[in-house]
Amino acid sequence: GPLVGAIAEVRGAVAAAFPDSRGLVKGVSAPHCPTYGLAYGRQTSSGGTPKPRRWLNFMEVVEDVRANTRSFELEVVDFLQLTVEQEVRLLARVDLLLSSAGAHWAKALFLRPGTLWLEPVCPGVTDKMMWFHPEFVTREGVKYGGMGDAFGLRYIG
């Protein structure tokens, strides 16, 4: 639909601005079995923000993934320390994004179609509030989630 077309246009504009961002080029998708991933748990988020959303056992989960996977590199990233150009180039080569929920959803524009995006949610609560999640429901009670599909992502929350 129109949203998918708009997303493709923005991805195309970003790819033109950052030529090395291979993931944003039409037809380039993430592999089905990820080999490179990023983990973001809002590690440096200030506790004084209205919505800190820090992932409390973040490093424990990262170490667990690293210990129990083969042929997969998981890098911890702090997006607050990167420039926009660094973020675009990094996200364009990611196969898997492991993250806490938050405003960083705009980064979906820089992920390749087919990228696996994993976010922890509380079933029946936060999944209803997360517009990428298939169970998202508006305040008016309209269910139209699954924005991950519009971006061509394999979103699991």
Backbone as JSON Lines, residues from 0, in Angstrom:
{"i":0,"aa":"G","n":[0.8,-1.18,0.0],"ca":[0.0,0.0,0.0],"c":[0.86,1.26,0.0]}
{"i":1,"aa":"P","n":[0.23,2.39,0.26],"ca":[0.93,3.67,0.23],"c":[2.05,3.76,1.28]}
{"i":2,"aa":"L","n":[1.84,3.15,2.45],"ca":[2.87,3.2,3.5],"c":[4.13,2.47,3.06]}
{"i":3,"aa":"V","n":[3.96,1.3,2.46],"ca":[5.11,0.52,2.0],"c":[5.86,1.31,0.93]}
{"i":4,"aa":"G","n":[5.14,1.98,0.04],"ca":[5.77,2.81,-0.98],"c":[6.54,3.97,-0.38]}
{"i":5,"aa":"A","n":[5.96,4.61,0.64],"ca":[6.62,5.73,1.31],"c":[7.9,5.26,2.0]}
{"i":6,"aa":"I","n":[7.83,4.09,2.63],"ca":[9.0,3.53,3.3],"c":[10.1,3.26,2.27]}
{"i":7,"aa":"A","n":[9.74,2.71,1.14],"ca":[10.72,2.43,0.07],"c":[11.36,3.72,-0.43]}
{"i":8,"aa":"E","n":[10.57,4.8,-0.55],"ca":[11.12,6.09,-1.0],"c":[12.13,6.63,0.0]}
{"i":9,"aa":"V","n":[11.79,6.58,1.29],"ca":[12.71,7.08,2.31],"c":[13.97,6.23,2.34]}
{"i":10,"aa":"R","n":[13.83,4.92,2.27],"ca":[15.01,4.05,2.25],"c":[15.88,4.37,1.04]}
{"i":11,"aa":"G","n":[15.27,4.63,-0.09],"ca":[16.02,4.97,-1.3],"c":[16.79,6.27,-1.13]}
{"i":12,"aa":"A","n":[16.16,7.27,-0.51],"ca":[16.82,8.56,-0.28],"c":[18.0,8.4,0.68]}
{"i":13,"aa":"V","n":[17.81,7.59,1.72],"ca":[18.91,7.36,2.67],"c":[20.04,6.6,1.99]}
{"i":14,"aa":"A","n":[19.7,5.62,1.17],"ca":[20.73,4.85,0.46],"c":[21.53,5.76,-0.46]}
{"i":15,"aa":"A","n":[20.87,6.74,-1.08],"ca":[21.58,7.68,-1.95],"c":[22.51,8.57,-1.15]}
{"i":16,"aa":"A","n":[22.09,8.94,0.07],"ca":[22.92,9.8,0.91],"c":[24.09,9.04,1.52]}
{"i":17,"aa":"F","n":[23.92,7.76,1.76],"ca":[24.96,6.92,2.36],"c":[25.19,5.72,1.44]}
{"i":18,"aa":"P","n":[25.98,5.89,0.38],"ca":[26.12,4.84,-0.64],"c":[26.58,3.48,-0.12]}
{"i":19,"aa":"D","n":[27.3,3.42,0.99],"ca":[27.78,2.14,1.51],"c":[26.7,1.38,2.27]}
{"i":20,"aa":"S","n":[25.53,1.94,2.4],"ca":[24.45,1.32,3.16],"c":[23.75,0.28,2.31]}
{"i":21,"aa":"R","n":[24.42,-0.81,2.03],"ca":[23.94,-1.82,1.09],"c":[22.56,-2.35,1.43]}
{"i":22,"aa":"G","n":[22.22,-2.36,2.7],"ca":[20.94,-2.91,3.11],"c":[19.75,-2.09,2.66]}
{"i":23,"aa":"L","n":[20.0,-0.83,2.31],"ca":[18.9,0.03,1.92],"c":[18.65,0.01,0.42]}
{"i":24,"aa":"V","n":[19.5,-0.71,-0.31],"ca":[19.34,-0.81,-1.75],"c":[18.24,-1.81,-2.05]}
{"i":25,"aa":"K","n":[17.36,-1.46,-2.97],"ca":[16.23,-2.32,-3.31],"c":[16.71,-3.73,-3.7]}
{"i":26,"aa":"G","n":[16.07,-4.73,-3.15],"ca":[16.39,-6.11,-3.5],"c":[17.41,-6.77,-2.58]}
{"i":27,"aa":"V","n":[18.02,-6.02,-1.67],"ca":[19.0,-6.61,-0.75],"c":[18.31,-6.88,0.58]}
{"i":28,"aa":"S","n":[18.2,-8.15,0.93],"ca":[17.52,-8.54,2.17],"c":[18.49,-9.19,3.13]}
{"i":29,"aa":"A","n":[18.1,-9.21,4.39],"ca":[18.88,-9.9,5.42],"c":[18.75,-11.4,5.2]}
{"i":30,"aa":"P","n":[19.78,-12.18,5.55],"ca":[19.68,-13.63,5.41],"c":[18.66,-14.21,6.38]}
{"i":31,"aa":"H","n":[18.1,-15.37,6.03],"ca":[17.11,-16.0,6.91],"c":[17.72,-16.37,8.26]}
{"i":32,"aa":"C","n":[18.94,-16.89,8.24],"ca":[19.64,-17.23,9.49],"c":[20.66,-16.13,9.78]}
{"i":33,"aa":"P","n":[20.42,-15.33,10.81],"ca":[21.31,-14.2,11.09],"c":[22.72,-14.62,11.46]}
{"i":34,"aa":"T","n":[23.7,-13.83,11.03],"ca":[25.1,-14.06,11.41],"c":[25.67,-12.87,12.16]}
{"i":35,"aa":"Y","n":[25.01,-11.69,12.04],"ca":[25.5,-10.5,12.73],"c":[24.32,-9.76,13.34]}
{"i":36,"aa":"G","n":[24.43,-9.44,14.63],"ca":[23.35,-8.74,15.29],"c":[23.83,-7.65,16.21]}
{"i":37,"aa":"L","n":[22.91,-6.76,16.52],"ca":[23.16,-5.68,17.47],"c":[22.22,-5.84,18.65]}
{"i":38,"aa":"A","n":[22.72,-5.5,19.82],"ca":[21.91,-5.52,21.03],"c":[21.91,-4.12,21.63]}
{"i":39,"aa":"Y","n":[20.73,-3.62,21.92],"ca":[20.58,-2.26,22.47],"c":[19.59,-2.32,23.62]}
{"i":40,"aa":"G","n":[20.05,-2.02,24.83],"ca":[19.18,-2.07,25.99],"c":[19.0,-0.74,26.69]}
{"i":41,"aa":"R","n":[19.26,0.36,25.96],"ca":[19.19,1.71,26.53],"c":[20.09,1.79,27.76]}
{"i":42,"aa":"Q","n":[21.3,1.25,27.62],"ca":[22.24,1.15,28.73],"c":[22.58,2.49,29.37]}
{"i":43,"aa":"T","n":[22.68,3.54,28.56],"ca":[23.07,4.84,29.12],"c":[21.88,5.77,29.3]}
{"i":44,"aa":"S","n":[20.68,5.23,29.2],"ca":[19.49,6.03,29.39],"c":[19.44,6.57,30.81]}
{"i":45,"aa":"S","n":[19.11,7.81,30.94],"ca":[19.03,8.44,32.25],"c":[17.8,7.95,33.0]}
{"i":46,"aa":"G","n":[18.0,7.67,34.27],"ca":[16.88,7.23,35.09],"c":[15.86,8.32,35.32]}
{"i":47,"aa":"G","n":[16.24,9.58,35.0],"ca":[15.35,10.7,35.22],"c":[14.41,10.99,34.06]}
{"i":48,"aa":"T","n":[14.5,10.21,32.98],"ca":[13.61,10.47,31.85],"c":[12.22,9.96,32.18]}
{"i":49,"aa":"P","n":[11.18,10.54,31.54],"ca":[9.81,10.09,31.83],"c":[9.58,8.62,31.47]}
{"i":50,"aa":"K","n":[10.27,8.12,30.46],"ca":[10.11,6.74,30.04],"c":[11.49,6.11,29.88]}
{"i":51,"aa":"P","n":[12.16,5.75,30.96],"ca":[13.53,5.26,30.84],"c":[13.66,3.93,30.09]}
{"i":52,"aa":"R","n":[12.7,3.04,30.2],"ca":[12.68,1.77,29.48],"c":[14.03,1.05,29.42]}
{"i":53,"aa":"R","n":[14.77,1.05,30.48],"ca":[16.04,0.33,30.5],"c":[15.76,-1.15,30.67]}
{"i":54,"aa":"W","n":[16.5,-1.95,29.97],"ca":[16.39,-3.4,30.04],"c":[17.31,-3.83,31.17]}
{"i":55,"aa":"L","n":[16.75,-4.22,32.31],"ca":[17.53,-4.44,33.52],"c":[18.49,-5.62,33.45]}
{"i":56,"aa":"N","n":[18.11,-6.73,32.86],"ca":[19.02,-7.88,32.77],"c":[19.61,-8.0,31.36]}
{"i":57,"aa":"F","n":[19.8,-6.86,30.72],"ca":[20.26,-6.79,29.34],"c":[21.55,-7.57,29.11]}
{"i":58,"aa":"M","n":[22.59,-7.3,29.88],"ca":[23.88,-7.95,29.65],"c":[23.79,-9.46,29.93]}
{"i":59,"aa":"E","n":[22.95,-9.85,30.84],"ca":[22.75,-11.28,31.11],"c":[22.19,-11.97,29.86]}
{"i":60,"aa":"V","n":[21.22,-11.34,29.21],"ca":[20.64,-11.89,27.99],"c":[21.68,-11.91,26.87]}
{"i":61,"aa":"V","n":[22.44,-10.84,26.72],"ca":[23.49,-10.78,25.69],"c":[24.48,-11.92,25.88]}
{"i":62,"aa":"E","n":[24.96,-12.11,27.11],"ca":[25.93,-13.18,27.38],"c":[25.33,-14.55,27.12]}
{"i":63,"aa":"D","n":[24.05,-14.71,27.43],"ca":[23.35,-15.98,27.17],"c":[23.29,-16.26,25.66]}
{"i":64,"aa":"V","n":[22.94,-15.25,24.89],"ca":[22.88,-15.42,23.43],"c":[24.26,-15.78,22.9]}
{"i":65,"aa":"R","n":[25.27,-15.05,23.34],"ca":[26.64,-15.32,22.87],"c":[27.09,-16.73,23.23]}
{"i":66,"aa":"A","n":[26.73,-17.19,24.42],"ca":[27.17,-18.52,24.88],"c":[26.44,-19.66,24.18]}
{"i":67,"aa":"N","n":[25.25,-19.37,23.66],"ca":[24.42,-20.45,23.12],"c":[24.18,-20.38,21.62]}
{"i":68,"aa":"T","n":[24.99,-19.62,20.91],"ca":[24.85,-19.55,19.45],"c":[26.2,-19.81,18.79]}
{"i":69,"aa":"R","n":[26.13,-20.34,17.6],"ca":[27.34,-20.56,16.79],"c":[27.22,-19.73,15.52]}
{"i":70,"aa":"S","n":[28.34,-19.32,14.98],"ca":[28.37,-18.57,13.72],"c":[27.5,-17.32,13.79]}
{"i":71,"aa":"F","n":[27.43,-16.72,14.95],"ca":[26.63,-15.51,15.13],"c":[27.4,-14.54,16.02]}
{"i":72,"aa":"E","n":[27.58,-13.32,15.54],"ca":[28.26,-12.28,16.31],"c":[27.21,-11.29,16.8]}
{"i":73,"aa":"L","n":[27.17,-11.07,18.11],"ca":[26.24,-10.12,18.71],"c":[27.06,-8.99,19.33]}
{"i":74,"aa":"E","n":[26.88,-7.79,18.81],"ca":[27.6,-6.62,19.27],"c":[26.67,-5.74,20.1]}
{"i":75,"aa":"V","n":[27.14,-5.29,21.24],"ca":[26.37,-4.35,22.06],"c":[26.63,-2.95,21.51]}
{"i":76,"aa":"V","n":[25.57,-2.19,21.3],"ca":[25.7,-0.85,20.74],"c":[24.95,0.14,21.62]}
{"i":77,"aa":"D","n":[25.49,1.35,21.69],"ca":[24.81,2.43,22.38],"c":[24.54,3.51,21.33]}
{"i":78,"aa":"F","n":[23.33,3.56,20.82],"ca":[23.0,4.49,19.75],"c":[23.21,5.95,20.15]}
{"i":79,"aa":"L","n":[23.16,6.24,21.45],"ca":[23.36,7.62,21.89],"c":[24.78,8.1,21.64]}
{"i":80,"aa":"Q","n":[25.7,7.17,21.43],"ca":[27.1,7.52,21.2],"c":[27.46,7.61,19.71]}
{"i":81,"aa":"L","n":[26.5,7.34,18.81],"ca":[26.77,7.29,17.38],"c":[26.19,8.51,16.66]}
{"i":82,"aa":"T","n":[26.82,8.86,15.55],"ca":[26.23,9.87,14.66],"c":[25.14,9.19,13.84]}
{"i":83,"aa":"V","n":[24.33,9.98,13.17],"ca":[23.29,9.41,12.32],"c":[23.93,8.58,11.22]}
{"i":84,"aa":"E","n":[24.99,9.07,10.62],"ca":[25.65,8.31,9.57],"c":[26.17,6.97,10.08]}
{"i":85,"aa":"Q","n":[26.77,6.96,11.27],"ca":[27.26,5.7,11.85],"c":[26.11,4.72,12.09]}
{"i":86,"aa":"E","n":[25.0,5.24,12.59],"ca":[23.82,4.39,12.82],"c":[23.32,3.77,11.52]}
{"i":87,"aa":"V","n":[23.17,4.59,10.49],"ca":[22.65,4.11,9.21],"c":[23.54,3.0,8.67]}
{"i":88,"aa":"R","n":[24.83,3.23,8.65],"ca":[25.76,2.25,8.09],"c":[25.76,0.95,8.91]}
{"i":89,"aa":"L","n":[25.68,1.08,10.22],"ca":[25.67,-0.1,11.08],"c":[24.38,-0.89,10.93]}
{"i":90,"aa":"L","n":[23.24,-0.2,10.98],"ca":[21.95,-0.88,10.9],"c":[21.71,-1.51,9.54]}
{"i":91,"aa":"A","n":[22.29,-0.95,8.49],"ca":[22.08,-1.49,7.14],"c":[22.75,-2.84,6.95]}
{"i":92,"aa":"R","n":[23.65,-3.24,7.86],"ca":[24.29,-4.56,7.7],"c":[23.87,-5.56,8.77]}
{"i":93,"aa":"V","n":[22.92,-5.18,9.62],"ca":[22.45,-6.03,10.71],"c":[21.48,-7.09,10.18]}
{"i":94,"aa":"D","n":[21.61,-8.31,10.72],"ca":[20.66,-9.39,10.41],"c":[19.62,-9.54,11.52]}
{"i":95,"aa":"L","n":[20.01,-9.12,12.74],"ca":[19.14,-9.27,13.91],"c":[19.35,-8.07,14.82]}
{"i":96,"aa":"L","n":[18.25,-7.51,15.31],"ca":[18.31,-6.42,16.29],"c":[17.6,-6.88,17.54]}
{"i":97,"aa":"L","n":[18.3,-6.88,18.64],"ca":[17.76,-7.26,19.95],"c":[17.71,-5.97,20.76]}
{"i":98,"aa":"S","n":[16.51,-5.52,21.13],"ca":[16.42,-4.21,21.77],"c":[15.28,-4.11,22.75]}
{"i":99,"aa":"S","n":[15.42,-3.11,23.63],"ca":[14.31,-2.75,24.5],"c":[13.33,-1.94,23.66]}
{"i":100,"aa":"A","n":[12.11,-1.84,24.12],"ca":[11.12,-1.06,23.38],"c":[11.42,0.42,23.54]}
{"i":101,"aa":"G","n":[11.09,1.2,22.53],"ca":[11.31,2.64,22.67],"c":[11.23,3.4,21.37]}
{"i":102,"aa":"A","n":[11.58,4.67,21.44],"ca":[11.48,5.58,20.31],"c":[12.45,5.23,19.18]}
{"i":103,"aa":"H","n":[13.35,4.31,19.42],"ca":[14.3,3.92,18.37],"c":[13.63,3.13,17.25]}
{"i":104,"aa":"W","n":[12.33,2.97,17.28],"ca":[11.63,2.26,16.2],"c":[11.85,2.94,14.86]}
{"i":105,"aa":"A","n":[12.15,4.23,14.86],"ca":[12.42,4.92,13.6],"c":[13.62,4.29,12.88]}
{"i":106,"aa":"K","n":[14.45,3.59,13.61],"ca":[15.61,2.92,13.02],"c":[15.19,1.82,12.04]}
{"i":107,"aa":"A","n":[13.93,1.44,12.07],"ca":[13.44,0.42,11.14],"c":[13.66,0.85,9.69]}
{"i":108,"aa":"L","n":[13.7,2.15,9.45],"ca":[13.95,2.64,8.1],"c":[15.31,2.21,7.57]}
{"i":109,"aa":"F","n":[16.25,1.95,8.47],"ca":[17.62,1.64,8.06],"c":[17.92,0.15,8.05]}
{"i":110,"aa":"L","n":[16.96,-0.67,8.46],"ca":[17.15,-2.12,8.48],"c":[16.76,-2.72,7.14]}
{"i":111,"aa":"R","n":[17.46,-3.77,6.75],"ca":[17.13,-4.47,5.51],"c":[15.84,-5.26,5.68]}
{"i":112,"aa":"P","n":[15.07,-5.4,4.62],"ca":[13.92,-6.29,4.7],"c":[14.4,-7.68,5.11]}
{"i":113,"aa":"G","n":[13.62,-8.33,5.93],"ca":[13.98,-9.67,6.4],"c":[14.77,-9.67,7.69]}
{"i":114,"aa":"T","n":[15.17,-8.47,8.17],"ca":[15.9,-8.39,9.43],"c":[15.0,-8.89,10.55]}
{"i":115,"aa":"L","n":[15.56,-9.65,11.45],"ca":[14.85,-10.17,12.61],"c":[15.0,-9.16,13.74]}
{"i":116,"aa":"W","n":[13.87,-8.69,14.29],"ca":[13.88,-7.69,15.36],"c":[13.19,-8.31,16.57]}
{"i":117,"aa":"L","n":[13.92,-8.45,17.66],"ca":[13.38,-9.05,18.89],"c":[13.33,-8.01,20.0]}
{"i":118,"aa":"E","n":[12.15,-7.84,20.6],"ca":[11.97,-6.93,21.73],"c":[11.18,-7.66,22.82]}
{"i":119,"aa":"P","n":[11.63,-7.55,24.06],"ca":[10.83,-8.17,25.14],"c":[9.56,-7.36,25.39]}
{"i":120,"aa":"V","n":[8.45,-8.06,25.57],"ca":[7.18,-7.41,25.88],"c":[6.48,-8.18,27.0]}
{"i":121,"aa":"C","n":[5.52,-7.53,27.6],"ca":[4.67,-8.19,28.59],"c":[3.38,-8.56,27.87]}
{"i":122,"aa":"P","n":[3.15,-9.86,27.62],"ca":[1.96,-10.28,26.86],"c":[0.67,-9.71,27.45]}
{"i":123,"aa":"G","n":[-0.18,-9.19,26.56],"ca":[-1.46,-8.64,26.99],"c":[-1.36,-7.23,27.52]}
{"i":124,"aa":"V","n":[-0.15,-6.69,27.63],"ca":[0.02,-5.33,28.15],"c":[0.82,-4.51,27.15]}
{"i":125,"aa":"T","n":[2.15,-4.66,27.17],"ca":[2.98,-3.82,26.3],"c":[2.83,-4.18,24.83]}
{"i":126,"aa":"D","n":[2.49,-5.42,24.51],"ca":[2.3,-5.75,23.1],"c":[1.15,-4.94,22.49]}
{"i":127,"aa":"K","n":[0.17,-4.6,23.3],"ca":[-0.98,-3.81,22.83],"c":[-0.6,-2.35,22.59]}
{"i":128,"aa":"M","n":[0.53,-1.91,23.18],"ca":[0.96,-0.52,23.07],"c":[2.03,-0.31,22.01]}
{"i":129,"aa":"M","n":[2.59,-1.37,21.45],"ca":[3.73,-1.29,20.55],"c":[3.27,-1.41,19.1]}
{"i":130,"aa":"W","n":[3.34,-0.32,18.34],"ca":[2.77,-0.32,17.0],"c":[3.49,-1.23,16.02]}
{"i":131,"aa":"F","n":[4.66,-1.74,16.35],"ca":[5.3,-2.73,15.49],"c":[4.72,-4.12,15.73]}
{"i":132,"aa":"H","n":[4.16,-4.33,16.9],"ca":[3.65,-5.64,17.28],"c":[2.31,-5.93,16.61]}
{"i":133,"aa":"P","n":[2.1,-7.16,16.14],"ca":[0.83,-7.49,15.49],"c":[-0.4,-7.31,16.37]}
{"i":134,"aa":"E","n":[-0.23,-7.25,17.69],"ca":[-1.37,-7.12,18.61],"c":[-1.68,-5.66,18.98]}
{"i":135,"aa":"F","n":[-1.0,-4.69,18.36],"ca":[-1.21,-3.29,18.69],"c":[-2.67,-2.89,18.54]}
{"i":136,"aa":"V","n":[-3.16,-2.14,19.54],"ca":[-4.54,-1.65,19.53],"c":[-4.5,-0.16,19.85]}
{"i":137,"aa":"T","n":[-5.21,0.66,19.07],"ca":[-5.26,2.09,19.33],"c":[-6.05,2.38,20.6]}
{"i":138,"aa":"R","n":[-5.99,3.61,21.06],"ca":[-6.77,4.0,22.25],"c":[-8.26,3.83,22.03]}
{"i":139,"aa":"E","n":[-8.66,3.91,20.76],"ca":[-10.08,3.74,20.42],"c":[-10.46,2.26,20.3]}
{"i":140,"aa":"G","n":[-9.49,1.37,20.49],"ca":[-9.77,-0.06,20.44],"c":[-9.62,-0.68,19.06]}
{"i":141,"aa":"V","n":[-9.07,0.06,18.1],"ca":[-8.9,-0.47,16.75],"c":[-7.59,-1.24,16.68]}
{"i":142,"aa":"K","n":[-7.69,-2.5,16.27],"ca":[-6.5,-3.34,16.15],"c":[-5.95,-3.21,14.72]}
{"i":143,"aa":"Y","n":[-4.74,-2.67,14.6],"ca":[-4.14,-2.6,13.27],"c":[-2.62,-2.73,13.35]}
{"i":144,"aa":"G","n":[-2.16,-3.52,14.29],"ca":[-0.72,-3.67,14.49],"c":[-0.02,-4.35,13.34]}
{"i":145,"aa":"G","n":[1.22,-4.64,13.58],"ca":[2.0,-5.31,12.58],"c":[2.76,-4.38,11.66]}
{"i":146,"aa":"M","n":[3.13,-3.18,12.14],"ca":[3.9,-2.26,11.31],"c":[5.22,-2.88,10.87]}
{"i":147,"aa":"G","n":[5.69,-3.88,11.61],"ca":[6.91,-4.57,11.2],"c":[6.76,-5.13,9.8]}
{"i":148,"aa":"D","n":[5.57,-5.59,9.45],"ca":[5.31,-6.12,8.11],"c":[5.48,-5.04,7.04]}
{"i":149,"aa":"A","n":[5.04,-3.82,7.33],"ca":[5.16,-2.73,6.36],"c":[6.63,-2.44,6.05]}
{"i":150,"aa":"F","n":[7.49,-2.65,7.04],"ca":[8.93,-2.42,6.85],"c":[9.63,-3.66,6.33]}
{"i":151,"aa":"G","n":[8.89,-4.76,6.18],"ca":[9.49,-5.99,5.69],"c":[10.35,-6.68,6.72]}
{"i":152,"aa":"L","n":[10.09,-6.4,7.99],"ca":[10.89,-6.97,9.07],"c":[10.21,-8.18,9.68]}
{"i":153,"aa":"R","n":[11.01,-9.06,10.24],"ca":[10.49,-10.2,11.01],"c":[10.52,-9.76,12.46]}
{"i":154,"aa":"Y","n":[9.47,-9.09,12.88],"ca":[9.38,-8.52,14.23],"c":[8.77,-9.52,15.2]}
{"i":155,"aa":"I","n":[9.46,-9.74,16.3],"ca":[8.94,-10.62,17.36],"c":[9.03,-9.87,18.67]}
{"i":156,"aa":"G","n":[7.9,-9.64,19.29],"ca":[7.89,-8.91,20.55],"c":[7.23,-9.72,21.62]}
